Amino acid sequence: MTEAAVPNLLRPEQVADTNEEISRLENAIRHPAAQDRPLMQRQVRALKQTLETRSPQPYSGRELDAAV
């Protein structure tokens, strides 16, 4: 018996925390005295990828009709 792989979605607090972390890292990258910018840029890309793949998506179209 195989089930479709359902991703472990982020909770709203986790989405907010991840967005704050992205903002913090982007501000740190722009700081003139920032060290290890490539590492911070990789972290930002990874966090954005996490948000893209693990954030809940709102219902749309037929899904919205079926959900009601």
N, CA, C and O atoms as a DFTB+ gen file, in Angstrom:
272 C
 N C O
     1  1       0.849      -1.167       0.000
     2  2       0.000       0.000       0.000
     3  2       0.896       1.233       0.000
     4  3       1.646       1.450       0.952
     5  1       0.830       2.033      -1.043
     6  2       1.649       3.240      -1.125
     7  2       0.757       4.462      -1.091
     8  3      -0.298       4.498      -1.726
     9  1       1.189       5.455      -0.346
    10  2       0.458       6.710      -0.249
    11  2       1.251       7.772      -0.983
    12  3       2.476       7.698      -1.079
    13  1       0.535       8.761      -1.499
    14  2       1.212       9.880      -2.145
    15  2       2.013      10.622      -1.089
    16  3       1.555      10.815       0.037
    17  1       3.202      11.029      -1.465
    18  2       4.055      11.749      -0.525
    19  2       3.479      13.139      -0.281
    20  3       3.404      13.958      -1.196
    21  1       3.082      13.392       0.936
    22  2       2.549      14.695       1.311
    23  2       3.661      15.440       2.045
    24  3       4.179      14.954       3.050
    25  1       4.023      16.614       1.543
    26  2       5.105      17.338       2.206
    27  2       4.682      17.822       3.588
    28  3       3.513      18.120       3.829
    29  1       5.631      17.891       4.465
    30  2       5.392      18.399       5.801
    31  2       5.392      19.922       5.698
    32  3       6.455      20.541       5.642
    33  1       4.201      20.530       5.673
    34  2       4.078      21.961       5.448
    35  2       4.469      22.766       6.684
    36  3       4.360      22.306       7.820
    37  1       4.928      23.983       6.413
    38  2       5.299      24.894       7.489
    39  2       4.049      25.501       8.116
    40  3       3.053      25.746       7.436
    41  1       4.117      25.731       9.389
    42  2       3.036      26.407      10.100
    43  2       3.196      27.918       9.857
    44  3       4.278      28.370       9.483
    45  1       2.123      28.702      10.068
    46  2       2.216      30.149       9.820
    47  2       3.357      30.832      10.583
    48  3       4.007      31.735      10.057
    49  1       3.593      30.397      11.819
    50  2       4.689      30.987      12.596
    51  2       6.035      30.668      11.961
    52  3       6.939      31.503      11.953
    53  1       6.164      29.461      11.431
    54  2       7.410      29.059      10.786
    55  2       7.636      29.844       9.496
    56  3       8.768      30.205       9.172
    57  1       6.554      30.107       8.762
    58  2       6.673      30.912       7.545
    59  2       7.145      32.314       7.915
    60  3       8.045      32.858       7.275
    61  1       6.541      32.900       8.945
    62  2       6.927      34.243       9.384
    63  2       8.383      34.262       9.857
    64  3       9.133      35.178       9.518
    65  1       8.778      33.266      10.630
    66  2      10.159      33.187      11.118
    67  2      11.149      33.056       9.961
    68  3      12.214      33.673       9.973
    69  1      10.791      32.257       8.975
    70  2      11.673      32.056       7.821
    71  2      11.799      33.352       7.026
    72  3      12.892      33.696       6.575
    73  1      10.687      34.077       6.850
    74  2      10.749      35.365       6.160
    75  2      11.611      36.367       6.921
    76  3      12.361      37.128       6.310
    77  1      11.510      36.373       8.238
    78  2      12.344      37.259       9.060
    79  2      13.819      36.897       8.914
    80  3      14.669      37.782       8.825
    81  1      14.121      35.618       8.889
    82  2      15.507      35.167       8.743
    83  2      16.061      35.567       7.377
    84  3      17.219      35.973       7.272
    85  1      15.241      35.455       6.334
    86  2      15.667      35.878       5.001
    87  2      15.978      37.370       5.007
    88  3      17.006      37.793       4.476
    89  1      15.091      38.173       5.607
    90  2      15.318      39.619       5.675
    91  2      16.588      39.946       6.450
    92  3      17.368      40.808       6.046
    93  1      16.790      39.246       7.572
    94  2      17.980      39.484       8.386
    95  2      19.245      39.179       7.592
    96  3      20.199      39.956       7.611
    97  1      19.250      38.046       6.895
    98  2      20.422      37.660       6.111
    99  2      20.658      38.631       4.948
   100  3      21.802      38.989       4.667
   101  1      19.588      39.057       4.269
   102  2      19.752      39.990       3.159
   103  2      20.303      41.326       3.639
   104  3      21.112      41.947       2.949
   105  1      19.869      41.775       4.824
   106  2      20.427      43.006       5.395
   107  2      21.894      42.812       5.759
   108  3      22.707      43.712       5.550
   109  1      22.235      41.661       6.294
   110  2      23.625      41.385       6.662
   111  2      24.516      41.322       5.427
   112  3      25.667      41.757       5.474
   113  1      24.002      40.789       4.330
   114  2      24.784      40.708       3.094
   115  2      25.120      42.104       2.591
   116  3      26.220      42.335       2.089
   117  1      24.176      43.042       2.721
   118  2      24.392      44.412       2.241
   119  2      25.301      45.231       3.153
   120  3      25.793      46.283       2.747
   121  1      25.526      44.769       4.365
   122  2      26.372      45.509       5.313
   123  2      27.813      45.510       4.801
   124  3      28.325      44.473       4.381
   125  1      28.468      46.681       4.838
   126  2      29.840      46.771       4.301
   127  2      30.850      45.852       4.995
   128  3      31.803      45.398       4.362
   129  1      30.655      45.578       6.269
   130  2      31.626      44.762       7.001
   131  2      31.235      43.282       7.028
   132  3      31.790      42.507       7.808
   133  1      30.293      42.895       6.189
   134  2      29.817      41.500       6.187
   135  2      30.943      40.560       5.776
   136  3      31.712      40.840       4.856
   137  1      31.014      39.453       6.476
   138  2      31.987      38.419       6.146
   139  2      31.230      37.198       5.644
   140  3      30.098      36.942       6.054
   141  1      31.861      36.459       4.762
   142  2      31.319      35.214       4.220
   143  2      29.969      35.418       3.523
   144  3      28.998      34.714       3.799
   145  1      29.933      36.393       2.622
   146  2      28.716      36.677       1.857
   147  2      28.230      35.463       1.057
   148  3      27.024      35.216       1.013
   149  1      29.125      34.701       0.427
   150  2      28.630      33.535      -0.327
   151  2      27.847      32.548       0.547
   152  3      26.851      31.979       0.100
   153  1      28.290      32.350       1.771
   154  2      27.576      31.453       2.682
   155  2      26.185      31.998       2.979
   156  3      25.201      31.258       2.948
   157  1      26.105      33.296       3.266
   158  2      24.807      33.903       3.556
   159  2      23.882      33.843       2.339
   160  3      22.677      33.636       2.486
   161  1      24.439      34.022       1.144
   162  2      23.627      33.949      -0.068
   163  2      23.090      32.531      -0.278
   164  3      21.946      32.354      -0.699
   165  1      23.912      31.528       0.016
   166  2      23.440      30.139      -0.083
   167  2      22.318      29.881       0.922
   168  3      21.344      29.194       0.615
   169  1      22.464      30.441       2.128
   170  2      21.430      30.257       3.143
   171  2      20.118      30.908       2.706
   172  3      19.043      30.342       2.905
   173  1      20.208      32.102       2.108
   174  2      19.008      32.788       1.626
   175  2      18.332      31.954       0.549
   176  3      17.115      31.775       0.573
   177  1      19.117      31.442      -0.398
   178  2      18.539      30.607      -1.466
   179  2      17.862      29.371      -0.886
   180  3      16.775      28.993      -1.324
   181  1      18.496      28.746       0.091
   182  2      17.927      27.544       0.703
   183  2      16.624      27.871       1.441
   184  3      15.656      27.115       1.361
   185  1      16.603      28.988       2.151
   186  2      15.390      29.371       2.867
   187  2      14.257      29.704       1.899
   188  3      13.105      29.345       2.140
   189  1      14.583      30.389       0.809
   190  2      13.556      30.707      -0.188
   191  2      13.018      29.432      -0.831
   192  3      11.821      29.321      -1.098
   193  1      13.897      28.479      -1.076
   194  2      13.474      27.189      -1.639
   195  2      12.546      26.470      -0.658
   196  3      11.542      25.881      -1.060
   197  1      12.886      26.522       0.620
   198  2      12.043      25.906       1.646
   199  2      10.660      26.543       1.651
   200  3       9.648      25.844       1.708
   201  1      10.619      27.873       1.592
   202  2       9.323      28.549       1.563
   203  2       8.521      28.167       0.321
   204  3       7.308      27.967       0.387
   205  1       9.208      28.070      -0.794
   206  2       8.528      27.747      -2.049
   207  2       7.930      26.339      -2.029
   208  3       6.824      26.123      -2.523
   209  1       8.654      25.403      -1.467
   210  2       8.206      24.013      -1.520
   211  2       7.355      23.585      -0.330
   212  3       6.561      22.651      -0.445
   213  1       7.511      24.260       0.818
   214  2       6.845      23.769       2.024
   215  2       5.794      24.710       2.592
   216  3       5.217      24.425       3.641
   217  1       5.532      25.841       1.908
   218  2       4.483      26.747       2.372
   219  2       3.132      26.253       1.883
   220  3       3.009      25.803       0.744
   221  1       2.123      26.333       2.733
   222  2       0.786      25.937       2.283
   223  2       0.314      26.875       1.176
   224  3       0.520      28.087       1.246
   225  1      -0.316      26.306       0.163
   226  2      -0.843      27.099      -0.946
   227  2      -2.346      27.266      -0.756
   228  3      -3.034      26.321      -0.372
   229  1      -2.854      28.462      -1.023
   230  2      -4.297      28.667      -0.866
   231  2      -5.074      27.885      -1.932
   232  3      -4.560      27.596      -3.012
   233  1      -6.301      27.557      -1.604
   234  2      -7.164      26.891      -2.571
   235  2      -7.459      27.847      -3.715
   236  3      -7.496      29.063      -3.530
   237  1      -7.670      27.280      -4.908
   238  2      -8.036      28.113      -6.052
   239  2      -8.961      27.336      -6.974
   240  3      -8.884      26.110      -7.056
   241  1      -9.822      28.043      -7.657
   242  2     -10.692      27.442      -8.657
   243  2     -11.539      26.308      -8.135
   244  3     -12.300      26.469      -7.180
   245  1     -11.402      25.153      -8.770
   246  2     -12.202      23.974      -8.417
   247  2     -11.896      23.479      -7.003
   248  3     -12.782      22.973      -6.314
   249  1     -10.647      23.626      -6.578
   250  2     -10.303      23.199      -5.206
   251  2     -11.103      23.998      -4.187
   252  3     -11.567      23.449      -3.188
   253  1     -11.265      25.293      -4.440
   254  2     -12.020      26.140      -3.533
   255  2     -13.479      25.718      -3.502
   256  3     -14.080      25.662      -2.429
   257  1     -14.058      25.420      -4.657
   258  2     -15.450      24.969      -4.735
   259  2     -15.640      23.643      -3.996
   260  3     -16.641      23.448      -3.307
   261  1     -14.676      22.738      -4.143
   262  2     -14.781      21.427      -3.502
   263  2     -14.558      21.520      -1.998
   264  3     -15.069      20.686      -1.250
   265  1     -13.813      22.510      -1.545
   266  2     -13.503      22.626      -0.124
   267  2     -14.670      23.164       0.692
   268  3     -14.747      22.939       1.900
   269  1     -15.566      23.867       0.035
   270  2     -16.677      24.503       0.765
   271  2     -17.764      23.539       1.048
   272  3     -18.772      23.904       1.653
